[in-house]
């Protein structure tokens, strides 16, 4: 008996906003990106500064592509189209249909992700150029362990030879022990993966960033296990841009 599998197509995605701005986080900070923010997230980090379940529009592949083309026409060339959220990989079925058309425009695809959905990454990998992946220590997620998902996600990115870096948001509640675990996880996959330690930006329930001596301690610890470590804050917040 032969089984027939139907390809499931998601006709539309919930998009919160589309805007041009500088990339404010990670190793590509300062580049001019076109941001497409997707609705919803599978995590609830206490320091999150994004209303990822706010107002949205449902856009088809053709409608989103038209909006992207319109923005590029008005704002000029961008160095990448940044898929952000929320968690854009929740919409992998839509992205699997949308990204080939985006690449056909000659656009570089930059995926901002919490690094917890490796199966979804596998589905869209052929059209992704850069993976900006968060590693979430337990203090960020209320104690929920994500190590296995993070490791699988990292391995997929490395095996596919994608441009990949890791960002870890650190707060006053972050412990040295959980950061050491994060560094060891990354080094166990590839110690050459660039890692950014990002001091949390005070927002909402977060009243302050880690003290300077803690940042220096964590940077030194990371340097014993990883070859490429930087401390970079949220530059767009410092500049007051989206």
PyMOL commands that set and color helices and strands:
alter all, ss='L'
color gray80, all
select helices_A, chain A and resi 61-75+88-104+118-127+138-141+147-159+176-189+212-223+235-239
alter helices_A, ss='H'
color red, helices_A
select strands_A, chain A and resi 12-22+32-38+57-60+80-84+109-113+130-134+163-170+194-199+229-231
alter strands_A, ss='S'
color yellow, strands_A
deselect
rebuild
show_as cartoon
